[in-house]
Amino acid sequence: MATKRVKGVSFDGSASELQALIGKWNAVGGLRWNVQQTDFVGGSFDVEFIRNDGAINIAEARAWVQNALKHAHD
């Protein structure tokens, strides 16, 4: 099992909204993710990606987060 964590993600919504955005804009088979709010006033989150059958590199993980964030106000 491979995991990567993207720390300090800034987002002006809730953890569940960020979780949904990541799922909506990143169709990657076998990928799961958890979003944890780390700052309850500033909108800071950590996102952990988990893949059971393959590797994850940090560049991929960051790209998945950025892809979701660029659609945050669609």
Predicted model as a PDB file, atoms N, CA, C, CB and O in Angstrom, pLDDT in the B-factor column:
MODEL        1                                                                  
ATOM      1  N   MET A   1       0.841  -1.171   0.000  1.00 89.00           N  
ATOM      2  CA  MET A   1       0.000   0.000   0.000  1.00 89.00           C  
ATOM      3  C   MET A   1       0.896   1.247   0.000  1.00 89.00           C  
ATOM      4  CB  MET A   1      -0.962  -0.009   1.223  1.00 89.00           C  
ATOM      5  O   MET A   1       1.858   1.341   0.763  1.00 89.00           O  
ATOM      6  N   ALA A   2       0.556   2.189  -0.867  1.00 94.00           N  
ATOM      7  CA  ALA A   2       1.312   3.432  -0.965  1.00 94.00           C  
ATOM      8  C   ALA A   2       0.479   4.584  -0.430  1.00 94.00           C  
ATOM      9  CB  ALA A   2       1.738   3.703  -2.420  1.00 94.00           C  
ATOM     10  O   ALA A   2      -0.732   4.638  -0.645  1.00 94.00           O  
ATOM     11  N   THR A   3       1.130   5.503   0.265  1.00 95.00           N  
ATOM     12  CA  THR A   3       0.452   6.703   0.751  1.00 95.00           C  
ATOM     13  C   THR A   3       1.338   7.919   0.516  1.00 95.00           C  
ATOM     14  CB  THR A   3       0.097   6.568   2.255  1.00 95.00           C  
ATOM     15  O   THR A   3       2.565   7.830   0.545  1.00 95.00           O  
ATOM     16  N   LYS A   4       0.699   9.041   0.285  1.00 97.00           N  
ATOM     17  CA  LYS A   4       1.381  10.336   0.216  1.00 97.00           C  
ATOM     18  C   LYS A   4       0.472  11.357   0.863  1.00 97.00           C  
ATOM     19  CB  LYS A   4       1.730  10.741  -1.264  1.00 97.00           C  
ATOM     20  O   LYS A   4      -0.748  11.295   0.715  1.00 97.00           O  
ATOM     21  N   ARG A   5       1.068  12.306   1.587  1.00 97.00           N  
ATOM     22  CA  ARG A   5       0.312  13.341   2.279  1.00 97.00           C  
ATOM     23  C   ARG A   5       0.731  14.706   1.733  1.00 97.00           C  
ATOM     24  CB  ARG A   5       0.538  13.262   3.822  1.00 97.00           C  
ATOM     25  O   ARG A   5       1.915  15.034   1.662  1.00 97.00           O  
ATOM     26  N   VAL A   6      -0.276  15.488   1.351  1.00 98.00           N  
ATOM     27  CA  VAL A   6      -0.058  16.872   0.940  1.00 98.00           C  
ATOM     28  C   VAL A   6      -0.502  17.733   2.121  1.00 98.00           C  
ATOM     29  CB  VAL A   6      -0.852  17.237  -0.398  1.00 98.00           C  
ATOM     30  O   VAL A   6      -1.671  17.723   2.505  1.00 98.00           O  
ATOM     31  N   LYS A   7       0.440  18.471   2.687  1.00 97.00           N  
ATOM     32  CA  LYS A   7       0.169  19.245   3.904  1.00 97.00           C  
ATOM     33  C   LYS A   7      -0.056  20.713   3.574  1.00 97.00           C  
ATOM     34  CB  LYS A   7       1.327  19.103   4.904  1.00 97.00           C  
ATOM     35  O   LYS A   7       0.459  21.229   2.582  1.00 97.00           O  
ATOM     36  N   GLY A   8      -0.829  21.375   4.420  1.00 96.00           N  
ATOM     37  CA  GLY A   8      -1.005  22.809   4.317  1.00 96.00           C  
ATOM     38  C   GLY A   8      -1.810  23.279   3.125  1.00 96.00           C  
ATOM     39  O   GLY A   8      -1.539  24.345   2.572  1.00 96.00           O  
ATOM     40  N   VAL A   9      -2.798  22.495   2.725  1.00 97.00           N  
ATOM     41  CA  VAL A   9      -3.658  22.871   1.607  1.00 97.00           C  
ATOM     42  C   VAL A   9      -4.622  23.961   2.085  1.00 97.00           C  
ATOM     43  CB  VAL A   9      -4.441  21.627   1.050  1.00 97.00           C  
ATOM     44  O   VAL A   9      -5.337  23.773   3.069  1.00 97.00           O  
ATOM     45  N   SER A  10      -4.638  25.093   1.389  1.00 95.00           N  
ATOM     46  CA  SER A  10      -5.549  26.190   1.731  1.00 95.00           C  
ATOM     47  C   SER A  10      -6.830  26.061   0.926  1.00 95.00           C  
ATOM     48  CB  SER A  10      -4.886  27.564   1.473  1.00 95.00           C  
ATOM     49  O   SER A  10      -6.797  25.950  -0.299  1.00 95.00           O  
ATOM     50  N   PHE A  11      -7.953  26.077   1.620  1.00 95.00           N  
ATOM     51  CA  PHE A  11      -9.255  25.928   0.978  1.00 95.00           C  
ATOM     52  C   PHE A  11     -10.285  26.626   1.841  1.00 95.00           C  
ATOM     53  CB  PHE A  11      -9.624  24.425   0.765  1.00 95.00           C  
ATOM     54  O   PHE A  11     -10.276  26.472   3.062  1.00 95.00           O  
ATOM     55  N   ASP A  12     -11.176  27.396   1.223  1.00 92.00           N  
ATOM     56  CA  ASP A  12     -12.134  28.179   2.002  1.00 92.00           C  
ATOM     57  C   ASP A  12     -13.465  27.476   2.239  1.00 92.00           C  
ATOM     58  CB  ASP A  12     -12.386  29.475   1.317  1.00 92.00           C  
ATOM     59  O   ASP A  12     -14.473  28.127   2.514  1.00 92.00           O  
ATOM     60  N   GLY A  13     -13.471  26.161   2.136  1.00 92.00           N  
ATOM     61  CA  GLY A  13     -14.668  25.381   2.420  1.00 92.00           C  
ATOM     62  C   GLY A  13     -14.394  24.378   3.524  1.00 92.00           C  
ATOM     63  O   GLY A  13     -13.442  24.519   4.291  1.00 92.00           O  
ATOM     64  N   SER A  14     -15.240  23.368   3.591  1.00 92.00           N  
ATOM     65  CA  SER A  14     -15.106  22.340   4.630  1.00 92.00           C  
ATOM     66  C   SER A  14     -14.269  21.162   4.125  1.00 92.00           C  
ATOM     67  CB  SER A  14     -16.500  21.847   5.084  1.00 92.00           C  
ATOM     68  O   SER A  14     -13.979  21.047   2.934  1.00 92.00           O  
ATOM     69  N   ALA A  15     -13.895  20.305   5.051  1.00 93.00           N  
ATOM     70  CA  ALA A  15     -13.148  19.094   4.695  1.00 93.00           C  
ATOM     71  C   ALA A  15     -13.967  18.217   3.752  1.00 93.00           C  
ATOM     72  CB  ALA A  15     -12.763  18.300   5.962  1.00 93.00           C  
ATOM     73  O   ALA A  15     -13.430  17.651   2.800  1.00 93.00           O  
ATOM     74  N   SER A  16     -15.260  18.107   4.018  1.00 95.00           N  
ATOM     75  CA  SER A  16     -16.095  17.260   3.155  1.00 95.00           C  
ATOM     76  C   SER A  16     -16.235  17.854   1.751  1.00 95.00           C  
ATOM     77  CB  SER A  16     -17.486  17.070   3.782  1.00 95.00           C  
ATOM     78  O   SER A  16     -16.317  17.112   0.772  1.00 95.00           O  
ATOM     79  N   GLU A  17     -16.264  19.182   1.647  1.00 95.00           N  
ATOM     80  CA  GLU A  17     -16.313  19.813   0.328  1.00 95.00           C  
ATOM     81  C   GLU A  17     -15.031  19.566  -0.453  1.00 95.00           C  
ATOM     82  CB  GLU A  17     -16.558  21.314   0.466  1.00 95.00           C  
ATOM     83  O   GLU A  17     -15.079  19.282  -1.650  1.00 95.00           O  
ATOM     84  N   LEU A  18     -13.887  19.672   0.211  1.00 96.00           N  
ATOM     85  CA  LEU A  18     -12.607  19.397  -0.445  1.00 96.00           C  
ATOM     86  C   LEU A  18     -12.528  17.932  -0.833  1.00 96.00           C  
ATOM     87  CB  LEU A  18     -11.426  19.774   0.474  1.00 96.00           C  
ATOM     88  O   LEU A  18     -12.057  17.610  -1.924  1.00 96.00           O  
ATOM     89  N   GLN A  19     -12.972  17.053   0.023  1.00 96.00           N  
ATOM     90  CA  GLN A  19     -12.998  15.616  -0.270  1.00 96.00           C  
ATOM     91  C   GLN A  19     -13.798  15.358  -1.544  1.00 96.00           C  
ATOM     92  CB  GLN A  19     -13.603  14.823   0.918  1.00 96.00           C  
ATOM     93  O   GLN A  19     -13.367  14.600  -2.413  1.00 96.00           O  
ATOM     94  N   ALA A  20     -14.968  15.994  -1.650  1.00 96.00           N  
ATOM     95  CA  ALA A  20     -15.831  15.806  -2.824  1.00 96.00           C  
ATOM     96  C   ALA A  20     -15.202  16.380  -4.084  1.00 96.00           C  
ATOM     97  CB  ALA A  20     -17.192  16.452  -2.590  1.00 96.00           C  
ATOM     98  O   ALA A  20     -15.295  15.772  -5.150  1.00 96.00           O  
ATOM     99  N   LEU A  21     -14.567  17.534  -3.981  1.00 95.00           N  
ATOM    100  CA  LEU A  21     -13.913  18.136  -5.148  1.00 95.00           C  
ATOM    101  C   LEU A  21     -12.799  17.243  -5.687  1.00 95.00           C  
ATOM    102  CB  LEU A  21     -13.346  19.513  -4.788  1.00 95.00           C  
ATOM    103  O   LEU A  21     -12.661  17.073  -6.899  1.00 95.00           O  
ATOM    104  N   ILE A  22     -12.020  16.682  -4.793  1.00 96.00           N  
ATOM    105  CA  ILE A  22     -10.935  15.794  -5.224  1.00 96.00           C  
ATOM    106  C   ILE A  22     -11.514  14.616  -5.982  1.00 96.00           C  
ATOM    107  CB  ILE A  22     -10.103  15.302  -4.015  1.00 96.00           C  
ATOM    108  O   ILE A  22     -10.978  14.224  -7.019  1.00 96.00           O  
ATOM    109  N   GLY A  23     -12.593  14.051  -5.486  1.00 93.00           N  
ATOM    110  CA  GLY A  23     -13.225  12.922  -6.166  1.00 93.00           C  
ATOM    111  C   GLY A  23     -13.840  13.292  -7.497  1.00 93.00           C  
ATOM    112  O   GLY A  23     -13.781  12.518  -8.451  1.00 93.00           O  
ATOM    113  N   LYS A  24     -14.432  14.473  -7.565  1.00 93.00           N  
ATOM    114  CA  LYS A  24     -15.094  14.901  -8.791  1.00 93.00           C  
ATOM    115  C   LYS A  24     -14.114  15.159  -9.926  1.00 93.00           C  
ATOM    116  CB  LYS A  24     -15.900  16.143  -8.530  1.00 93.00           C  
ATOM    117  O   LYS A  24     -14.408  14.839 -11.077  1.00 93.00           O  
ATOM    118  N   TRP A  25     -12.962  15.729  -9.621  1.00 92.00           N  
ATOM    119  CA  TRP A  25     -12.042  16.179 -10.661  1.00 92.00           C  
ATOM    120  C   TRP A  25     -10.820  15.289 -10.852  1.00 92.00           C  
ATOM    121  CB  TRP A  25     -11.590  17.552 -10.350  1.00 92.00           C  
ATOM    122  O   TRP A  25      -9.917  15.647 -11.609  1.00 92.00           O  
ATOM    123  N   ASN A  26     -10.770  14.152 -10.193  1.00 88.00           N  
ATOM    124  CA  ASN A  26      -9.638  13.230 -10.340  1.00 88.00           C  
ATOM    125  C   ASN A  26     -10.155  11.805 -10.414  1.00 88.00           C  
ATOM    126  CB  ASN A  26      -8.633  13.383  -9.165  1.00 88.00           C  
ATOM    127  O   ASN A  26     -10.390  11.172  -9.384  1.00 88.00           O  
ATOM    128  N   ALA A  27     -10.331  11.304 -11.609  1.00 73.00           N  
ATOM    129  CA  ALA A  27     -10.826   9.942 -11.809  1.00 73.00           C  
ATOM    130  C   ALA A  27      -9.631   8.993 -11.902  1.00 73.00           C  
ATOM    131  CB  ALA A  27     -11.718   9.847 -13.095  1.00 73.00           C  
ATOM    132  O   ALA A  27      -9.176   8.650 -12.993  1.00 73.00           O  
ATOM    133  N   VAL A  28      -9.139   8.584 -10.753  1.00 82.00           N  
ATOM    134  CA  VAL A  28      -7.979   7.692 -10.695  1.00 82.00           C  
ATOM    135  C   VAL A  28      -8.420   6.400 -10.029  1.00 82.00           C  
ATOM    136  CB  VAL A  28      -6.779   8.348  -9.920  1.00 82.00           C  
ATOM    137  O   VAL A  28      -8.779   6.394  -8.852  1.00 82.00           O  
ATOM    138  N   GLY A  29      -8.394   5.315 -10.775  1.00 82.00           N  
ATOM    139  CA  GLY A  29      -8.820   4.022 -10.251  1.00 82.00           C  
ATOM    140  C   GLY A  29      -7.960   3.554  -9.090  1.00 82.00           C  
ATOM    141  O   GLY A  29      -6.739   3.711  -9.101  1.00 82.00           O  
ATOM    142  N   GLY A  30      -8.610   2.981  -8.093  1.00 87.00           N  
ATOM    143  CA  GLY A  30      -7.900   2.409  -6.962  1.00 87.00           C  
ATOM    144  C   GLY A  30      -7.352   3.419  -5.972  1.00 87.00           C  
ATOM    145  O   GLY A  30      -6.582   3.064  -5.080  1.00 87.00           O  
ATOM    146  N   LEU A  31      -7.743   4.676  -6.124  1.00 91.00           N  
ATOM    147  CA  LEU A  31      -7.227   5.726  -5.254  1.00 91.00           C  
ATOM    148  C   LEU A  31      -8.269   6.097  -4.201  1.00 91.00           C  
ATOM    149  CB  LEU A  31      -6.827   6.965  -6.078  1.00 91.00           C  
ATOM    150  O   LEU A  31      -9.452   6.246  -4.508  1.00 91.00           O  
ATOM    151  N   ARG A  32      -7.819   6.243  -2.968  1.00 94.00           N  
ATOM    152  CA  ARG A  32      -8.658   6.752  -1.878  1.00 94.00           C  
ATOM    153  C   ARG A  32      -7.944   7.947  -1.273  1.00 94.00           C  
ATOM    154  CB  ARG A  32      -8.942   5.646  -0.791  1.00 94.00           C  
ATOM    155  O   ARG A  32      -6.736   8.106  -1.449  1.00 94.00           O  
ATOM    156  N   TRP A  33      -8.681   8.786  -0.563  1.00 96.00           N  
ATOM    157  CA  TRP A  33      -8.062   9.946   0.073  1.00 96.00           C  
ATOM    158  C   TRP A  33      -8.845  10.336   1.311  1.00 96.00           C  
ATOM    159  CB  TRP A  33      -7.980  11.130  -0.903  1.00 96.00           C  
ATOM    160  O   TRP A  33     -10.053  10.123   1.410  1.00 96.00           O  
ATOM    161  N   ASN A  34      -8.124  10.906   2.237  1.00 96.00           N  
ATOM    162  CA  ASN A  34      -8.698  11.425   3.473  1.00 96.00           C  
ATOM    163  C   ASN A  34      -8.299  12.886   3.595  1.00 96.00           C  
ATOM    164  CB  ASN A  34      -8.224  10.601   4.717  1.00 96.00           C  
ATOM    165  O   ASN A  34      -7.151  13.243   3.333  1.00 96.00           O  
ATOM    166  N   VAL A  35      -9.232  13.722   3.988  1.00 97.00           N  
ATOM    167  CA  VAL A  35      -8.973  15.145   4.188  1.00 97.00           C  
ATOM    168  C   VAL A  35      -9.156  15.452   5.665  1.00 97.00           C  
ATOM    169  CB  VAL A  35      -9.918  16.032   3.306  1.00 97.00           C  
ATOM    170  O   VAL A  35     -10.183  15.121   6.257  1.00 97.00           O  
ATOM    171  N   GLN A  36      -8.150  16.086   6.253  1.00 96.00           N  
ATOM    172  CA  GLN A  36      -8.219  16.465   7.666  1.00 96.00           C  
ATOM    173  C   GLN A  36      -7.959  17.953   7.791  1.00 96.00           C  
ATOM    174  CB  GLN A  36      -7.201  15.656   8.519  1.00 96.00           C  
ATOM    175  O   GLN A  36      -6.954  18.459   7.291  1.00 96.00           O  
ATOM    176  N   GLN A  37      -8.861  18.653   8.456  1.00 95.00           N  
ATOM    177  CA  GLN A  37      -8.654  20.070   8.706  1.00 95.00           C  
ATOM    178  C   GLN A  37      -7.630  20.221   9.816  1.00 95.00           C  
ATOM    179  CB  GLN A  37      -9.986  20.778   9.075  1.00 95.00           C  
ATOM    180  O   GLN A  37      -7.728  19.558  10.848  1.00 95.00           O  
ATOM    181  N   THR A  38      -6.650  21.088   9.612  1.00 95.00           N  
ATOM    182  CA  THR A  38      -5.573  21.260  10.587  1.00 95.00           C  
ATOM    183  C   THR A  38      -5.629  22.604  11.287  1.00 95.00           C  
ATOM    184  CB  THR A  38      -4.238  21.102   9.913  1.00 95.00           C  
ATOM    185  O   THR A  38      -4.943  22.804  12.290  1.00 95.00           O  
ATOM    186  N   ASP A  39      -6.432  23.530  10.779  1.00 87.00           N  
ATOM    187  CA  ASP A  39      -6.553  24.863  11.366  1.00 87.00           C  
ATOM    188  C   ASP A  39      -8.017  25.245  11.310  1.00 87.00           C  
ATOM    189  CB  ASP A  39      -5.655  25.918  10.619  1.00 87.00           C  
ATOM    190  O   ASP A  39      -8.548  25.483  10.225  1.00 87.00           O  
ATOM    191  N   PHE A  40      -8.666  25.309  12.423  1.00 76.00           N  
ATOM    192  CA  PHE A  40     -10.114  25.477  12.433  1.00 76.00           C  
ATOM    193  C   PHE A  40     -10.577  26.911  12.204  1.00 76.00           C  
ATOM    194  CB  PHE A  40     -10.656  24.992  13.727  1.00 76.00           C  
ATOM    195  O   PHE A  40     -11.778  27.179  12.234  1.00 76.00           O  
ATOM    196  N   VAL A  41      -9.653  27.831  11.978  1.00 79.00           N  
ATOM    197  CA  VAL A  41     -10.056  29.189  11.628  1.00 79.00           C  
ATOM    198  C   VAL A  41      -9.503  29.631  10.276  1.00 79.00           C  
ATOM    199  CB  VAL A  41      -9.604  30.152  12.701  1.00 79.00           C  
ATOM    200  O   VAL A  41     -10.038  30.564   9.678  1.00 79.00           O  
ATOM    201  N   GLY A  42      -8.459  28.994   9.783  1.00 76.00           N  
ATOM    202  CA  GLY A  42      -7.797  29.473   8.575  1.00 76.00           C  
ATOM    203  C   GLY A  42      -8.013  28.660   7.326  1.00 76.00           C  
ATOM    204  O   GLY A  42      -7.495  29.026   6.271  1.00 76.00           O  
ATOM    205  N   GLY A  43      -8.758  27.564   7.395  1.00 91.00           N  
ATOM    206  CA  GLY A  43      -9.002  26.761   6.204  1.00 91.00           C  
ATOM    207  C   GLY A  43      -7.779  26.017   5.710  1.00 91.00           C  
ATOM    208  O   GLY A  43      -7.521  25.984   4.507  1.00 91.00           O  
ATOM    209  N   SER A  44      -7.026  25.424   6.609  1.00 96.00           N  
ATOM    210  CA  SER A  44      -5.842  24.650   6.248  1.00 96.00           C  
ATOM    211  C   SER A  44      -6.137  23.158   6.431  1.00 96.00           C  
ATOM    212  CB  SER A  44      -4.612  25.081   7.106  1.00 96.00           C  
ATOM    213  O   SER A  44      -6.717  22.742   7.435  1.00 96.00           O  
ATOM    214  N   PHE A  45      -5.728  22.370   5.445  1.00 97.00           N  
ATOM    215  CA  PHE A  45      -6.042  20.946   5.425  1.00 97.00           C  
ATOM    216  C   PHE A  45      -4.817  20.131   5.041  1.00 97.00           C  
ATOM    217  CB  PHE A  45      -7.192  20.664   4.456  1.00 97.00           C  
ATOM    218  O   PHE A  45      -3.926  20.615   4.344  1.00 97.00           O  
ATOM    219  N   ASP A  46      -4.785  18.903   5.499  1.00 97.00           N  
ATOM    220  CA  ASP A  46      -3.855  17.890   5.000  1.00 97.00           C  
ATOM    221  C   ASP A  46      -4.684  16.866   4.238  1.00 97.00           C  
ATOM    222  CB  ASP A  46      -3.030  17.214   6.173  1.00 97.00           C  
ATOM    223  O   ASP A  46      -5.777  16.490   4.662  1.00 97.00           O  
ATOM    224  N   VAL A  47      -4.146  16.422   3.106  1.00 97.00           N  
ATOM    225  CA  VAL A  47      -4.828  15.417   2.297  1.00 97.00           C  
ATOM    226  C   VAL A  47      -3.898  14.223   2.157  1.00 97.00           C  
ATOM    227  CB  VAL A  47      -5.237  15.986   0.895  1.00 97.00           C  
ATOM    228  O   VAL A  47      -2.770  14.357   1.681  1.00 97.00           O  
ATOM    229  N   GLU A  48      -4.371  13.062   2.569  1.00 97.00           N  
ATOM    230  CA  GLU A  48      -3.603  11.825   2.443  1.00 97.00           C  
ATOM    231  C   GLU A  48      -4.231  10.972   1.348  1.00 97.00           C  
ATOM    232  CB  GLU A  48      -3.553  11.046   3.799  1.00 97.00           C  
ATOM    233  O   GLU A  48      -5.427  10.680   1.372  1.00 97.00           O  
ATOM    234  N   PHE A  49      -3.399  10.580   0.390  1.00 96.00           N  
ATOM    235  CA  PHE A  49      -3.837   9.703  -0.696  1.00 96.00           C  
ATOM    236  C   PHE A  49      -3.341   8.298  -0.418  1.00 96.00           C  
ATOM    237  CB  PHE A  49      -3.323  10.207  -2.075  1.00 96.00           C  
ATOM    238  O   PHE A  49      -2.221   8.109   0.058  1.00 96.00           O  
ATOM    239  N   ILE A  50      -4.179   7.307  -0.717  1.00 95.00           N  
ATOM    240  CA  ILE A  50      -3.872   5.901  -0.451  1.00 95.00           C  
ATOM    241  C   ILE A  50      -4.178   5.101  -1.705  1.00 95.00           C  
ATOM    242  CB  ILE A  50      -4.683   5.358   0.773  1.00 95.00           C  
ATOM    243  O   ILE A  50      -5.250   5.235  -2.295  1.00 95.00           O  
ATOM    244  N   ARG A  51      -3.232   4.273  -2.105  1.00 93.00           N  
ATOM    245  CA  ARG A  51      -3.432   3.377  -3.244  1.00 93.00           C  
ATOM    246  C   ARG A  51      -2.949   1.997  -2.835  1.00 93.00           C  
ATOM    247  CB  ARG A  51      -2.677   3.886  -4.526  1.00 93.00           C  
ATOM    248  O   ARG A  51      -1.801   1.837  -2.422  1.00 93.00           O  
ATOM    249  N   ASN A  52      -3.811   1.009  -2.946  1.00 89.00           N  
ATOM    250  CA  ASN A  52      -3.448  -0.354  -2.543  1.00 89.00           C  
ATOM    251  C   ASN A  52      -2.565  -1.062  -3.559  1.00 89.00           C  
ATOM    252  CB  ASN A  52      -4.692  -1.167  -2.316  1.00 89.00           C  
ATOM    253  O   ASN A  52      -1.767  -1.923  -3.190  1.00 89.00           O  
ATOM    254  N   ASP A  53      -2.697  -0.712  -4.828  1.00 87.00           N  
ATOM    255  CA  ASP A  53      -2.030  -1.491  -5.875  1.00 87.00           C  
ATOM    256  C   ASP A  53      -1.154  -0.623  -6.767  1.00 87.00           C  
ATOM    257  CB  ASP A  53      -3.059  -2.215  -6.723  1.00 87.00           C  
ATOM    258  O   ASP A  53      -1.340  -0.600  -7.983  1.00 87.00           O  
ATOM    259  N   GLY A  54      -0.221   0.076  -6.189  1.00 86.00           N  
ATOM    260  CA  GLY A  54       0.688   0.882  -6.994  1.00 86.00           C  
ATOM    261  C   GLY A  54       1.313   1.990  -6.176  1.00 86.00           C  
ATOM    262  O   GLY A  54       0.977   2.202  -5.011  1.00 86.00           O  
ATOM    263  N   ALA A  55       2.220   2.680  -6.809  1.00 90.00           N  
ATOM    264  CA  ALA A  55       2.942   3.753  -6.132  1.00 90.00           C  
ATOM    265  C   ALA A  55       2.220   5.085  -6.315  1.00 90.00           C  
ATOM    266  CB  ALA A  55       4.383   3.850  -6.661  1.00 90.00           C  
ATOM    267  O   ALA A  55       1.407   5.254  -7.224  1.00 90.00           O  
ATOM    268  N   ILE A  56       2.533   6.005  -5.445  1.00 93.00           N  
ATOM    269  CA  ILE A  56       2.080   7.396  -5.541  1.00 93.00           C  
ATOM    270  C   ILE A  56       3.314   8.258  -5.316  1.00 93.00           C  
ATOM    271  CB  ILE A  56       0.923   7.730  -4.490  1.00 93.00           C  
ATOM    272  O   ILE A  56       4.053   8.048  -4.354  1.00 93.00           O  
ATOM    273  N   ASN A  57       3.539   9.221  -6.192  1.00 93.00           N  
ATOM    274  CA  ASN A  57       4.618  10.159  -5.898  1.00 93.00           C  
ATOM    275  C   ASN A  57       4.015  11.495  -5.484  1.00 93.00           C  
ATOM    276  CB  ASN A  57       5.561  10.333  -7.125  1.00 93.00           C  
ATOM    277  O   ASN A  57       2.849  11.772  -5.767  1.00 93.00           O  
ATOM    278  N   ILE A  58       4.800  12.306  -4.826  1.00 96.00           N  
ATOM    279  CA  ILE A  58       4.292  13.553  -4.260  1.00 96.00           C  
ATOM    280  C   ILE A  58       3.835  14.513  -5.358  1.00 96.00           C  
ATOM    281  CB  ILE A  58       5.366  14.219  -3.392  1.00 96.00           C  
ATOM    282  O   ILE A  58       2.902  15.287  -5.145  1.00 96.00           O  
ATOM    283  N   ALA A  59       4.465  14.477  -6.508  1.00 96.00           N  
ATOM    284  CA  ALA A  59       4.042  15.344  -7.618  1.00 96.00           C  
ATOM    285  C   ALA A  59       2.627  14.993  -8.069  1.00 96.00           C  
ATOM    286  CB  ALA A  59       5.021  15.221  -8.805  1.00 96.00           C  
ATOM    287  O   ALA A  59       1.822  15.885  -8.337  1.00 96.00           O  
ATOM    288  N   GLU A  60       2.321  13.702  -8.155  1.00 94.00           N  
ATOM    289  CA  GLU A  60       0.960  13.268  -8.489  1.00 94.00           C  
ATOM    290  C   GLU A  60      -0.037  13.758  -7.449  1.00 94.00           C  
ATOM    291  CB  GLU A  60       0.892  11.737  -8.601  1.00 94.00           C  
ATOM    292  O   GLU A  60      -1.080  14.316  -7.789  1.00 94.00           O  
ATOM    293  N   ALA A  61       0.291  13.547  -6.186  1.00 96.00           N  
ATOM    294  CA  ALA A  61      -0.611  13.925  -5.101  1.00 96.00           C  
ATOM    295  C   ALA A  61      -0.883  15.425  -5.121  1.00 96.00           C  
ATOM    296  CB  ALA A  61      -0.024  13.510  -3.745  1.00 96.00           C  
ATOM    297  O   ALA A  61      -2.027  15.850  -4.967  1.00 96.00           O  
ATOM    298  N   ARG A  62       0.153  16.221  -5.308  1.00 97.00           N  
ATOM    299  CA  ARG A  62      -0.034  17.674  -5.378  1.00 97.00           C  
ATOM    300  C   ARG A  62      -0.878  18.069  -6.583  1.00 97.00           C  
ATOM    301  CB  ARG A  62       1.321  18.382  -5.438  1.00 97.00           C  
ATOM    302  O   ARG A  62      -1.703  18.978  -6.497  1.00 97.00           O  
ATOM    303  N   ALA A  63      -0.672  17.387  -7.704  1.00 96.00           N  
ATOM    304  CA  ALA A  63      -1.448  17.681  -8.917  1.00 96.00           C  
ATOM    305  C   ALA A  63      -2.925  17.362  -8.708  1.00 96.00           C  
ATOM    306  CB  ALA A  63      -0.900  16.882 -10.116  1.00 96.00           C  
ATOM    307  O   ALA A  63      -3.781  18.105  -9.188  1.00 96.00           O  
ATOM    308  N   TRP A  64      -3.243  16.278  -8.006  1.00 95.00           N  
ATOM    309  CA  TRP A  64      -4.638  15.932  -7.729  1.00 95.00           C  
ATOM    310  C   TRP A  64      -5.299  17.015  -6.881  1.00 95.00           C  
ATOM    311  CB  TRP A  64      -4.727  14.566  -7.015  1.00 95.00           C  
ATOM    312  O   TRP A  64      -6.452  17.376  -7.116  1.00 95.00           O  
ATOM    313  N   VAL A  65      -4.570  17.530  -5.900  1.00 97.00           N  
ATOM    314  CA  VAL A  65      -5.109  18.594  -5.054  1.00 97.00           C  
ATOM    315  C   VAL A  65      -5.306  19.863  -5.882  1.00 97.00           C  
ATOM    316  CB  VAL A  65      -4.168  18.869  -3.849  1.00 97.00           C  
ATOM    317  O   VAL A  65      -6.364  20.489  -5.819  1.00 97.00           O  
ATOM    318  N   GLN A  66      -4.298  20.241  -6.651  1.00 97.00           N  
ATOM    319  CA  GLN A  66      -4.397  21.467  -7.451  1.00 97.00           C  
ATOM    320  C   GLN A  66      -5.512  21.380  -8.483  1.00 97.00           C  
ATOM    321  CB  GLN A  66      -3.072  21.748  -8.150  1.00 97.00           C  
ATOM    322  O   GLN A  66      -6.206  22.365  -8.735  1.00 97.00           O  
ATOM    323  N   ASN A  67      -5.686  20.219  -9.074  1.00 95.00           N  
ATOM    324  CA  ASN A  67      -6.763  20.041 -10.046  1.00 95.00           C  
ATOM    325  C   ASN A  67      -8.127  20.264  -9.394  1.00 95.00           C  
ATOM    326  CB  ASN A  67      -6.696  18.637 -10.669  1.00 95.00           C  
ATOM    327  O   ASN A  67      -9.014  20.868  -9.996  1.00 95.00           O  
ATOM    328  N   ALA A  68      -8.290  19.785  -8.187  1.00 96.00           N  
ATOM    329  CA  ALA A  68      -9.546  20.003  -7.465  1.00 96.00           C  
ATOM    330  C   ALA A  68      -9.730  21.467  -7.101  1.00 96.00           C  
ATOM    331  CB  ALA A  68      -9.589  19.146  -6.203  1.00 96.00           C  
ATOM    332  O   ALA A  68     -10.819  22.017  -7.268  1.00 96.00           O  
ATOM    333  N   LEU A  69      -8.664  22.107  -6.602  1.00 96.00           N  
ATOM    334  CA  LEU A  69      -8.767  23.488  -6.154  1.00 96.00           C  
ATOM    335  C   LEU A  69      -9.084  24.449  -7.297  1.00 96.00           C  
ATOM    336  CB  LEU A  69      -7.484  23.906  -5.479  1.00 96.00           C  
ATOM    337  O   LEU A  69      -9.795  25.433  -7.096  1.00 96.00           O  
ATOM    338  N   LYS A  70      -8.572  24.179  -8.479  1.00 95.00           N  
ATOM    339  CA  LYS A  70      -8.843  25.109  -9.585  1.00 95.00           C  
ATOM    340  C   LYS A  70     -10.298  25.077 -10.004  1.00 95.00           C  
ATOM    341  CB  LYS A  70      -7.963  24.783 -10.780  1.00 95.00           C  
ATOM    342  O   LYS A  70     -10.750  25.970 -10.721  1.00 95.00           O  
ATOM    343  N   HIS A  71     -11.045  24.067  -9.574  1.00 93.00           N  
ATOM    344  CA  HIS A  71     -12.480  23.974  -9.868  1.00 93.00           C  
ATOM    345  C   HIS A  71     -13.345  24.311  -8.650  1.00 93.00           C  
ATOM    346  CB  HIS A  71     -12.819  22.574 -10.366  1.00 93.00           C  
ATOM    347  O   HIS A  71     -14.553  24.075  -8.667  1.00 93.00           O  
ATOM    348  N   ALA A  72     -12.749  24.846  -7.619  1.00 89.00           N  
ATOM    349  CA  ALA A  72     -13.473  25.083  -6.362  1.00 89.00           C  
ATOM    350  C   ALA A  72     -14.651  26.035  -6.522  1.00 89.00           C  
ATOM    351  CB  ALA A  72     -12.528  25.633  -5.323  1.00 89.00           C  
ATOM    352  O   ALA A  72     -15.626  25.937  -5.777  1.00 89.00           O  
ATOM    353  N   HIS A  73     -14.580  26.936  -7.462  1.00 84.00           N  
ATOM    354  CA  HIS A  73     -15.650  27.927  -7.615  1.00 84.00           C  
ATOM    355  C   HIS A  73     -16.411  27.771  -8.914  1.00 84.00           C  
ATOM    356  CB  HIS A  73     -15.081  29.318  -7.535  1.00 84.00           C  
ATOM    357  O   HIS A  73     -17.045  28.715  -9.385  1.00 84.00           O  
ATOM    358  N   ASP A  74     -16.351  26.586  -9.497  1.00 82.00           N  
ATOM    359  CA  ASP A  74     -17.094  26.306 -10.741  1.00 82.00           C  
ATOM    360  C   ASP A  74     -18.582  26.246 -10.480  1.00 82.00           C  
ATOM    361  CB  ASP A  74     -16.625  24.988 -11.372  1.00 82.00           C  
ATOM    362  O   ASP A  74     -19.362  26.022 -11.405  1.00 82.00           O  
TER     363      ASP A  74                                                      
ENDMDL                                                                          
END                                                                             
